[in-house]
Amino acid sequence: MQQVLNLSDLEIIERVHARGGKFRYYPLLSGKDGTAGNFFLQLSYTYSDFDSPRHRHNFDQVRVQLEGDADFSRDGVMKPGMVGYFPEGVFYGPQSIPGESITLVLQFGGASRSGYLSEAEFQRGIAELKETGTFERGVYKVAKPEGGTRNQDAYEAVWEHMNQRELRYPESRYDKPVFMRPDAAAWIPDPTARGVARKHLGTYSEAHTRLSQLALDAGAELPVPPNTIVFVLQGSGSTASGHWQARSSLYSGDGPSSMHAEHATQLIQIELPRL
């Protein structure tokens, strides 16, 4: 494994967010800045004051709802255990949080090869744009000389500022986000790995982003493909790079890897797009 991170070794961060409300998170895994396949994985904590207008992105997202509800208005409500795929170019929301929510959020460059703006660049863009305007409830506002404000989606404003060009959204391949209920899917034994069962949640876009939930018996060995992210829901075990446990995150890197389960384990596996 190229990266193995245990949540117990990290500190939670509270940071400025382009949307409204308190936002705390654990930064987990990240890809290579400036590449079409760049990504950022975080464990996000949001609260009842969170406020995000209906918007879209030029990158893909996968969300795993761990605790609490996340309400996306007309698109539906993500409840604990659900997995969501939010395709590039597709509008979603507005989003609100009825109470408190813990969500695994993966943002990554999609099939259009538009890439993904790194977290460090995004935060720098917010700080620089605050010199000429304000961020309010997911909208960037700049005062106009004649009165009133010029309003723009917050992420869009930051992206255009950092890239110094207009953000052109890719044509949407889907009509809306895809919400999945893994609990309703059947476990299918993996014919190539003893003690491993899979719930295939879908393969998305022509770049083959593949989502699965896996169950490993104690003692099972799981082959992990290249360019794949794994998040452990429960259980513990080891790789050649170190031990993992519940809420650990792993990234295989450019080559294949493997995980050994010391106890019964369930995990989410995300095979990133082939770009």
C-alpha positions as CSV (number, residue, x, y, z in Angstrom):
1,M,0.0,0.0,0.0
2,Q,1.3,3.5,-0.9
3,Q,-0.7,5.1,1.9
4,V,-2.2,3.7,5.2
5,L,-3.7,6.2,7.6
6,N,-5.3,5.3,10.9
7,L,-7.8,7.9,12.2
8,S,-6.3,7.6,15.8
9,D,-3.1,9.1,14.5
10,L,-4.7,12.2,13.0
11,E,-6.1,15.4,14.5
12,I,-9.4,16.9,13.5
13,I,-9.3,20.3,11.8
14,E,-11.8,23.1,11.8
15,R,-11.4,25.3,8.7
16,V,-13.0,28.0,6.6
17,H,-15.5,26.5,4.2
18,A,-16.9,28.1,1.1
19,R,-20.4,26.9,2.1
20,G,-22.2,28.1,5.3
21,G,-21.8,26.7,8.8
22,K,-19.3,25.0,11.0
23,F,-17.1,22.5,9.3
24,R,-14.6,20.1,10.9
25,Y,-12.7,17.3,9.1
26,Y,-9.9,14.8,9.1
27,P,-7.8,15.0,6.0
28,L,-7.1,11.4,4.9
29,L,-5.7,10.6,1.5
30,S,-4.7,12.8,-1.4
31,G,-3.4,12.3,-5.0
32,K,-1.0,14.2,-7.2
33,D,-1.6,17.9,-7.7
34,G,-1.9,19.0,-11.3
35,T,-3.0,15.6,-12.7
36,A,-6.3,14.7,-14.2
37,G,-6.7,12.0,-11.6
38,N,-6.0,14.1,-8.5
39,F,-8.2,13.3,-5.5
40,F,-8.8,14.2,-1.9
41,L,-10.4,12.0,0.8
42,Q,-11.7,13.5,4.0
43,L,-13.9,12.5,6.9
44,S,-16.3,15.5,7.3
45,Y,-18.3,16.6,10.3
46,T,-21.2,19.0,9.6
47,Y,-23.9,20.4,11.8
48,S,-27.4,21.9,11.7
49,D,-26.0,25.3,10.6
50,F,-24.5,23.9,7.4
51,D,-26.0,25.5,4.3
52,S,-25.1,24.7,0.7
53,P,-27.1,26.0,-2.3
54,R,-27.9,23.9,-5.3
55,H,-24.7,23.7,-7.4
56,R,-22.5,21.4,-9.5
57,H,-18.8,20.7,-9.9
58,N,-16.3,19.8,-12.7
59,F,-15.2,16.7,-10.7
60,D,-16.7,13.5,-9.4
61,Q,-17.6,12.8,-5.8
62,V,-18.4,9.7,-3.7
63,R,-20.0,10.1,-0.3
64,V,-20.5,7.4,2.4
65,Q,-22.9,8.5,5.1
66,L,-21.6,7.1,8.4
67,E,-23.7,8.9,11.0
68,G,-26.7,11.3,10.9
69,D,-28.6,12.3,7.8
70,A,-27.6,14.6,4.9
71,D,-30.6,16.1,3.1
72,F,-30.2,17.0,-0.6
73,S,-33.7,18.3,-1.1
74,R,-35.2,17.1,-4.4
75,D,-32.4,14.6,-4.8
76,G,-33.2,12.7,-1.6
77,V,-31.8,12.1,1.9
78,M,-28.6,10.1,2.5
79,K,-29.0,8.0,5.7
80,P,-26.4,6.1,7.6
81,G,-25.0,3.2,5.5
82,M,-25.9,4.8,2.2
83,V,-23.4,5.6,-0.6
84,G,-23.8,8.4,-3.1
85,Y,-22.1,9.0,-6.5
86,F,-22.2,12.7,-7.5
87,P,-21.1,12.9,-11.2
88,E,-19.3,15.9,-12.6
89,G,-21.5,18.5,-14.3
90,V,-24.6,17.4,-12.4
91,F,-26.5,19.8,-10.2
92,Y,-27.4,18.6,-6.7
93,G,-28.9,20.1,-3.5
94,P,-29.5,22.4,-1.8
95,Q,-28.0,20.5,1.1
96,S,-28.8,20.8,4.8
97,I,-28.0,18.8,7.9
98,P,-30.9,18.1,10.3
99,G,-28.6,17.6,13.3
100,E,-25.0,16.3,13.1
101,S,-23.5,14.3,10.3
102,I,-20.3,12.3,9.7
103,T,-19.6,11.6,6.0
104,L,-16.7,10.1,4.2
105,V,-16.2,12.4,1.1
106,L,-14.0,11.6,-1.9
107,Q,-13.6,14.2,-4.5
108,F,-11.6,13.3,-7.7
109,G,-11.1,14.1,-11.3
110,G,-13.6,12.4,-13.6
111,A,-13.9,11.1,-17.1
112,S,-13.7,14.6,-18.7
113,R,-10.2,14.9,-17.4
114,S,-10.9,18.3,-15.8
115,G,-8.8,17.3,-12.8
116,Y,-9.4,18.4,-9.2
117,L,-8.2,21.6,-7.4
118,S,-6.2,20.5,-4.4
119,E,-7.3,21.4,-0.8
120,A,-4.2,23.6,-0.3
121,E,-5.0,25.6,-3.5
122,F,-8.6,25.8,-2.6
123,Q,-7.9,27.3,0.8
124,R,-5.4,29.7,-0.7
125,G,-8.0,30.8,-3.2
126,I,-10.6,31.5,-0.4
127,A,-8.1,33.6,1.5
128,E,-7.2,35.7,-1.6
129,L,-10.8,36.2,-2.7
130,K,-11.7,37.5,0.8
131,E,-9.6,40.5,0.0
132,T,-12.1,41.7,-2.6
133,G,-15.4,40.0,-1.6
134,T,-17.3,37.8,0.9
135,F,-18.4,34.2,1.1
136,E,-22.0,33.8,2.3
137,R,-24.0,30.5,2.4
138,G,-22.0,29.0,-0.5
139,V,-22.0,32.2,-2.6
140,Y,-19.1,34.5,-3.4
141,K,-20.3,38.2,-3.4
142,V,-18.4,41.2,-4.8
143,A,-19.8,44.7,-4.4
144,K,-20.7,46.5,-7.6
145,P,-19.8,50.3,-8.0
146,E,-23.5,51.0,-8.9
147,G,-24.8,49.2,-5.8
148,G,-25.7,45.6,-5.1
149,T,-23.4,42.6,-5.5
150,R,-22.2,40.3,-8.2
151,N,-22.9,36.7,-7.0
152,Q,-21.1,33.5,-8.0
153,D,-21.0,29.9,-6.7
154,A,-18.2,29.8,-4.1
155,Y,-16.3,26.9,-5.5
156,E,-16.6,28.2,-9.1
157,A,-15.2,31.6,-8.0
158,V,-12.2,30.0,-6.3
159,W,-11.5,27.7,-9.2
160,E,-11.6,30.5,-11.7
161,H,-9.4,32.7,-9.5
162,M,-6.8,30.0,-9.1
163,N,-6.8,29.0,-12.8
164,Q,-7.4,32.5,-14.2
165,R,-9.9,31.2,-16.8
166,E,-13.6,30.5,-17.0
167,L,-14.7,27.2,-15.5
168,R,-16.4,25.1,-18.2
169,Y,-18.5,22.3,-16.8
170,P,-18.4,18.9,-18.5
171,E,-21.6,17.7,-20.1
172,S,-23.4,15.7,-17.5
173,R,-23.6,11.9,-18.1
174,Y,-26.4,11.5,-15.5
175,D,-29.6,13.4,-14.7
176,K,-29.0,13.4,-10.9
177,P,-26.8,11.9,-8.2
178,V,-27.0,8.2,-7.6
179,F,-27.9,7.1,-4.1
180,M,-27.2,3.5,-3.1
181,R,-28.4,1.3,-0.3
182,P,-25.8,-1.4,0.3
183,D,-28.0,-3.1,3.0
184,A,-30.5,-4.0,0.3
185,A,-27.8,-5.7,-1.9
186,A,-26.8,-9.4,-1.6
187,W,-23.3,-10.6,-0.7
188,I,-21.7,-12.4,-3.6
189,P,-18.7,-14.7,-2.8
190,D,-15.6,-13.6,-4.6
191,P,-14.5,-16.6,-6.8
192,T,-10.9,-15.4,-6.7
193,A,-10.4,-14.8,-3.0
194,R,-11.4,-17.2,-0.2
195,G,-13.3,-15.7,2.6
196,V,-14.2,-12.5,0.7
197,A,-17.7,-11.5,-0.4
198,R,-18.7,-8.4,-2.4
199,K,-21.7,-6.1,-2.9
200,H,-21.0,-4.4,-6.3
201,L,-22.6,-1.0,-6.0
202,G,-21.9,0.1,-9.6
203,T,-19.4,1.1,-12.3
204,Y,-19.8,4.7,-13.5
205,S,-18.8,6.6,-16.6
206,E,-16.7,5.5,-19.5
207,A,-13.7,5.7,-17.1
208,H,-14.9,2.8,-15.0
209,T,-15.1,4.2,-11.5
210,R,-16.1,1.1,-9.6
211,L,-17.7,1.1,-6.1
212,S,-18.0,-2.0,-3.9
213,Q,-18.7,-3.0,-0.3
214,L,-16.6,-6.0,0.8
215,A,-16.8,-8.4,3.7
216,L,-13.7,-10.3,4.8
217,D,-13.6,-13.3,7.1
218,A,-10.9,-13.4,9.8
219,G,-7.7,-14.6,8.0
220,A,-8.9,-13.6,4.5
221,E,-6.5,-12.0,2.0
222,L,-7.9,-9.3,-0.2
223,P,-6.1,-8.4,-3.5
224,V,-6.4,-4.6,-4.1
225,P,-6.2,-3.2,-7.6
226,P,-3.9,-0.3,-8.5
227,N,-5.2,3.3,-8.0
228,T,-7.8,2.1,-5.5
229,I,-9.0,3.6,-2.2
230,V,-10.2,1.5,0.7
231,F,-12.1,2.8,3.8
232,V,-12.5,0.3,6.7
233,L,-16.0,0.3,8.2
234,Q,-15.2,-2.3,10.8
235,G,-12.5,-4.8,11.6
236,S,-8.7,-4.8,11.7
237,G,-5.8,-6.3,9.9
238,S,-2.5,-5.5,8.2
239,T,-0.7,-4.8,5.0
240,A,3.0,-4.7,4.1
241,S,2.9,-1.0,5.0
242,G,1.3,-1.3,8.5
243,H,-1.7,-2.2,10.5
244,W,-5.3,-0.9,9.9
245,Q,-8.4,-0.7,11.9
246,A,-12.0,0.7,11.8
247,R,-12.1,4.0,9.9
248,S,-8.6,3.6,8.5
249,S,-8.1,4.7,4.9
250,L,-5.7,3.0,2.4
251,Y,-4.5,3.8,-1.1
252,S,-2.8,1.2,-3.3
253,G,-1.0,3.6,-5.5
254,D,0.3,2.7,-9.0
255,G,0.6,-1.0,-8.4
256,P,-1.6,-3.8,-6.9
257,S,-1.5,-4.5,-3.2
258,S,-3.3,-6.7,-0.7
259,M,-4.9,-6.6,2.8
260,H,-4.9,-9.3,5.4
261,A,-7.9,-9.4,7.8
262,E,-7.0,-10.4,11.3
263,H,-10.7,-10.0,12.4
264,A,-14.0,-10.1,10.5
265,T,-14.0,-6.9,8.4
266,Q,-16.3,-4.7,6.2
267,L,-15.0,-2.0,4.0
268,I,-15.8,0.3,1.1
269,Q,-13.6,0.0,-2.0
270,I,-13.4,2.7,-4.7
271,E,-11.5,1.9,-7.8
272,L,-10.6,5.4,-9.2
273,P,-11.3,6.2,-12.9
274,R,-8.9,5.0,-15.6
275,L,-7.8,8.2,-17.1
